[in-house]
């Protein structure tokens, strides 16, 4: 208010402007435009050079993001000041100021949403706390804050236009019941998504098995549904309400590696120590096998036609399960061939009784 009075006193001292209200309004708009340009030059010449010297890119992007809203806000304040000096005729009295105020609110609402996106994206990439909290929870917080900001902005817009919100709030109870009945599935999916976020059942990039049926990589975890990409490169969208009540096997948790079990049978009479050494040599020669955990050989049973072993090892990524099983089986077959270790196949021996031959 003080700045406005001082500006009016300054304009009143100029005799030409004191006699013509339209020239005074034009002078006000020009002064605010000059002020907006000064702020623009300060942003270009000073502020950007300061933030460019920092190691992070977040402040550079933030300055670039807030540049336009600040510039247009100062100019719009000049328009409001000019309109206050000489209000327009009745049809335009409430319309023009409210339009300008609405424009200022909308540009700052858009800037606020972009700032939230920028802040959370920067936190997800650079903040070590995000790894402890979880990227999925961070994304959920970003979406919730963004929705709250948009609702608050729309409410403020209604206040600017002096829309009476009392009937709206009075009917909110009845409308809420109707909405709840119509959107009960959406609400179930929302709360199912919240439970998945809070329980941290999985995160983007994990390999999961849903109800021992669908296996794939988690591509996106949303408020309403979760998307999983299967090994056949098919995108499956599952509502969160179903996931919340499903049995989920997370192959990527708690440690980001996956165990592979390879059953192998050798012929009776084989040197079992030689068999173990051959399989361990193949496992250790594979570069995709985790070296921190030694591969293991276990004798499981004496089968009908073979001595049954099982090779246990770990790979760093669950998506390598099929490929590395293929590579290991192929390498074991070649290794057994080199060391003359026989891999039996089911066979049936038929013995005829000598007494049967005599009678026949």
C-alpha positions in Angstrom: 0.0 0.0 0.0 2.9 2.4 0.8 4.5 1.7 -2.5 1.2 2.4 -4.3 0.8 5.7 -2.4 4.3 6.8 -3.2 3.9 5.9 -6.8 0.7 7.9 -7.0 2.3 10.9 -5.3 5.2 10.7 -7.8 2.7 10.7 -10.7 0.7 13.5 -9.2 3.7 15.8 -9.2 3.8 15.6 -12.9 1.3 18.2 -14.0 0.5 16.6 -17.3 -0.4 13.3 -15.8 -2.4 15.0 -13.1 -4.8 16.4 -15.7 -5.2 13.2 -17.8 -6.1 10.0 -16.0 -5.5 7.9 -19.1 -1.9 9.1 -19.4 -1.5 8.4 -15.7 -2.7 4.8 -16.2 -0.4 4.4 -19.2 2.5 5.7 -17.1 1.7 3.2 -14.4 1.7 0.3 -16.9 5.0 1.6 -18.4 6.6 1.9 -15.0 5.6 -1.7 -14.1 6.8 -2.9 -17.5 10.2 -1.3 -16.9 10.3 -2.9 -13.5 9.5 -6.3 -15.0 12.2 -5.8 -17.5 14.7 -4.8 -14.8 13.9 -8.0 -13.0 14.2 -9.9 -16.2 17.7 -8.4 -16.8 18.7 -9.1 -13.2 17.6 -12.7 -13.7 19.6 -13.0 -17.0 22.8 -11.1 -16.1 23.2 -11.8 -12.3 21.0 -14.6 -10.9 21.7 -17.1 -13.7 25.5 -16.6 -13.5 25.4 -17.2 -9.7 23.4 -20.4 -9.9 25.6 -21.6 -12.9 28.6 -21.8 -10.6 27.0 -24.4 -8.3 27.6 -28.1 -8.8 23.9 -29.0 -9.0 21.6 -28.3 -11.9 18.4 -28.0 -9.8 18.9 -24.3 -9.0 19.5 -23.5 -12.7 16.2 -25.3 -13.7 14.4 -23.6 -10.8 15.5 -20.1 -11.9 14.5 -20.8 -15.5 11.1 -22.2 -14.3 10.2 -19.2 -12.1 11.5 -16.5 -14.6 8.3 -16.2 -16.6 5.8 -16.2 -13.7 7.7 -13.4 -11.9 7.9 -11.3 -15.1 4.2 -11.6 -16.0 3.1 -11.2 -12.4 4.9 -7.8 -12.1 3.3 -6.7 -15.4 -0.1 -7.8 -14.3 0.2 -6.0 -11.0 0.8 -2.9 -13.1 -2.5 -3.5 -15.0 -4.3 -3.9 -11.7 -2.8 -0.7 -10.3 -3.8 1.2 -13.5 -7.4 -0.2 -13.3 -7.6 0.9 -9.6 -6.8 4.5 -10.6 -9.8 4.7 -12.9 -12.2 1.7 -12.7 -13.8 0.8 -16.0 -17.6 1.2 -16.7 -20.1 -1.2 -15.0 -19.9 -4.2 -17.4 -16.1 -4.4 -17.0 -15.7 -3.4 -13.3 -15.7 -6.9 -11.9 -14.5 -8.7 -15.0 -11.2 -7.2 -15.9 -9.5 -7.3 -12.5 -10.8 -10.8 -11.9 -9.4 -11.9 -15.2 -6.0 -10.5 -14.4 -6.0 -12.1 -11.0 -7.1 -15.4 -12.5 -4.3 -15.2 -15.0 -1.7 -14.6 -12.2 -3.1 -17.5 -10.2 -3.0 -19.9 -13.2 0.5 -19.1 -14.2 1.7 -19.6 -10.6 -0.4 -22.8 -10.3 1.3 -24.2 -13.4 4.7 -23.0 -12.0 3.9 -24.7 -8.7 3.1 -28.0 -10.3 6.3 -27.9 -12.4 8.3 -27.0 -9.4 6.9 -30.0 -7.5 7.7 -32.3 -10.4 11.2 -30.8 -10.7 11.9 -31.1 -6.9 10.7 -34.7 -6.6 12.5 -35.8 -9.8 15.7 -34.2 -8.5 15.2 -36.0 -5.2 14.6 -39.3 -6.8 17.9 -39.0 -8.9 20.2 -37.3 -6.4 19.0 -37.7 -2.9 20.4 -40.7 -0.9 17.3 -40.5 1.4 15.1 -41.5 -1.5 16.7 -44.9 -1.6 15.8 -45.5 2.0 12.2 -44.1 1.7 11.7 -45.8 -1.7 11.1 -44.2 -5.1 7.6 -45.5 -5.3 6.6 -43.7 -2.1 8.3 -40.6 -3.3 6.3 -40.8 -6.6 3.1 -41.3 -4.6 3.9 -38.2 -2.4 4.5 -36.2 -5.6 1.1 -37.1 -7.1 -0.7 -36.4 -3.8 0.9 -33.0 -3.3 0.2 -32.1 -6.9 -3.5 -33.0 -6.6 -3.8 -31.0 -3.3 -2.1 -28.0 -5.0 -4.5 -28.1 -8.0 -7.5 -28.4 -5.7 -6.3 -25.5 -3.6 -5.7 -23.4 -6.8 -9.2 -24.2 -8.1 -10.7 -23.2 -4.8 -8.8 -19.9 -4.8 -10.0 -19.3 -8.3 -13.6 -19.6 -7.1 -12.9 -17.2 -4.3 -11.5 -14.7 -6.8 -14.8 -14.8 -8.8 -16.7 -14.7 -5.5 -18.5 -18.0 -6.1 -20.5 -19.0 -3.0 -19.0 -22.3 -1.8 -21.5 -22.8 1.1 -24.1 -24.7 -1.0 -21.3 -26.8 -2.5 -20.0 -27.8 0.9 -23.5 -28.3 2.2 -24.2 -30.8 -0.6 -20.7 -32.4 -0.2 -22.1 -35.1 2.2 -24.7 -36.3 -0.2 -22.4 -36.0 -3.2 -19.7 -37.8 -1.3 -22.0 -40.8 -0.7 -23.0 -40.8 -4.4 -19.4 -40.6 -5.5 -18.3 -43.3 -3.1 -20.9 -45.6 -4.4 -20.1 -44.9 -8.1 -16.3 -45.0 -7.6 -15.9 -47.7 -5.1 -13.6 -49.7 -7.4 -11.4 -46.7 -7.9 -11.3 -46.1 -4.2 -10.4 -49.7 -3.6 -7.6 -49.4 -6.2 -6.4 -46.2 -4.5 -6.2 -47.7 -1.0 -4.7 -50.9 -2.5 -2.0 -48.8 -4.1 -1.4 -47.0 -0.7 -1.0 -50.4 1.0 1.4 -51.6 -1.6 3.4 -48.4 -1.2 3.5 -48.6 2.6 4.3 -52.3 2.7 7.0 -51.8 0.0 6.0 -55.1 -1.6 8.0 -54.3 -4.7 9.4 -51.3 -6.7 9.9 -50.4 -10.3 12.4 -52.7 -11.9 11.7 -55.8 -9.6 10.8 -59.1 -11.0 7.7 -60.5 -9.5 5.4 -63.5 -9.8 1.6 -62.9 -9.1 -0.3 -65.8 -7.7 2.2 -68.2 -9.2 0.9 -67.3 -12.7 2.1 -64.0 -14.1 5.9 -63.3 -14.0 7.5 -60.2 -15.2 9.2 -56.9 -14.5 7.4 -54.1 -12.7 7.4 -51.1 -15.2 5.1 -48.6 -13.4 3.4 -48.4 -10.0 0.5 -46.0 -10.1 -2.2 -45.0 -7.7 -4.9 -47.0 -9.6 -3.0 -49.9 -11.1 0.4 -51.5 -11.6 2.0 -52.4 -15.0 4.1 -55.6 -15.4 6.0 -56.5 -18.5 6.1 -60.3 -19.1 9.0 -62.2 -20.7 6.9 -62.3 -23.8 7.1 -58.5 -24.0 3.4 -58.2 -23.1 2.3 -55.3 -20.9 -0.1 -56.5 -18.2 -2.1 -53.9 -16.2 -3.3 -55.2 -12.8 -5.6 -53.1 -10.5 -4.0 -52.4 -7.1 -7.1 -53.8 -5.3 -6.3 -57.2 -6.8 -2.6 -57.0 -6.1 -3.3 -56.1 -2.5 -5.0 -59.5 -2.0 -2.7 -61.5 -4.2 0.3 -63.7 -3.3 3.3 -61.8 -4.7 6.7 -63.4 -5.0 9.4 -60.8 -5.4 12.4 -62.4 -7.1 14.5 -59.2 -6.7 14.1 -58.9 -2.9 15.5 -58.7 -0.4 18.9 -59.0 -2.2 19.1 -58.1 -5.9 20.2 -61.5 -7.2 18.4 -64.6 -8.3 19.0 -68.3 -7.5 19.0 -70.9 -10.3 18.5 -74.6 -9.7 19.6 -76.9 -12.5 18.8 -80.7 -12.0 21.3 -83.0 -13.7 21.4 -86.8 -13.9 24.4 -89.0 -14.6 24.7 -92.7 -15.2 25.2 -95.2 -12.5 28.9 -96.1 -12.2 30.1 -92.5 -12.9 32.8 -91.0 -10.7 30.8 -88.7 -8.5 33.7 -86.5 -7.5 34.6 -86.0 -11.2 31.0 -85.1 -11.9 31.0 -82.4 -9.1 34.3 -80.9 -10.3 33.1 -80.7 -13.9 29.8 -78.9 -12.9 31.6 -76.5 -10.6 34.2 -75.7 -13.3 31.4 -74.8 -15.7 29.6 -72.6 -13.1 32.8 -70.7 -12.2 33.6 -70.2 -15.9 30.3 -68.4 -16.5 30.9 -64.6 -16.1 27.3 -64.0 -15.3 27.3 -66.1 -12.2 27.6 -64.2 -8.9 31.2 -64.7 -7.5 30.4 -63.7 -3.9 28.3 -66.8 -3.4 30.0 -70.0 -4.4 28.1 -72.4 -6.6 27.0 -75.6 -4.8 26.4 -79.2 -5.9 23.9 -81.4 -4.1 23.2 -85.1 -4.6 19.4 -85.3 -4.4 18.4 -88.9 -5.1 19.1 -92.2 -6.7 16.7 -92.2 -9.6 15.3 -95.1 -11.7 17.9 -94.6 -14.4 20.4 -92.0 -13.0 22.1 -90.5 -10.0 20.4 -87.1 -9.6 22.4 -84.0 -8.8 21.3 -80.4 -8.5 23.6 -77.4 -9.4 22.7 -74.3 -7.2 24.1 -70.9 -8.2 23.1 -67.2 -8.3 22.9 -64.6 -11.1 22.7 -60.9 -10.5 19.5 -60.3 -12.4 16.3 -62.3 -12.4 15.8 -61.6 -16.1 18.9 -63.7 -16.8 17.2 -66.8 -15.5 16.2 -68.4 -18.8 19.3 -67.3 -20.8 21.9 -68.5 -18.2 20.0 -71.8 -17.6 20.4 -72.4 -21.4 24.1 -71.4 -21.4 24.9 -73.6 -18.3 23.1 -76.7 -19.6 24.8 -76.4 -22.9 28.2 -75.9 -21.3 27.6 -78.9 -18.9 26.7 -81.1 -21.8 29.9 -80.2 -23.6 32.0 -80.7 -20.5 30.5 -84.1 -19.8 31.3 -85.1 -23.4 34.9 -84.1 -22.9 35.3 -86.1 -19.7 33.3 -89.1 -20.9 30.6 -88.7 -18.3 27.4 -90.4 -19.4 24.0 -88.8 -19.2 21.5 -91.7 -19.1 18.1 -91.8 -20.6 15.2 -93.9 -19.3 15.4 -97.5 -20.3 13.7 -100.8 -19.4 15.5 -104.1 -19.1 13.4 -107.2 -19.6 14.6 -110.5 -18.2 13.1 -113.9 -19.2 13.0 -116.7 -16.7 14.8 -119.9 -17.9 12.0 -122.0 -16.7 9.7 -120.0 -19.0 12.0 -120.8 -21.9 11.8 -124.6 -21.2 8.1 -124.7 -20.9 7.7 -122.7 -24.2 
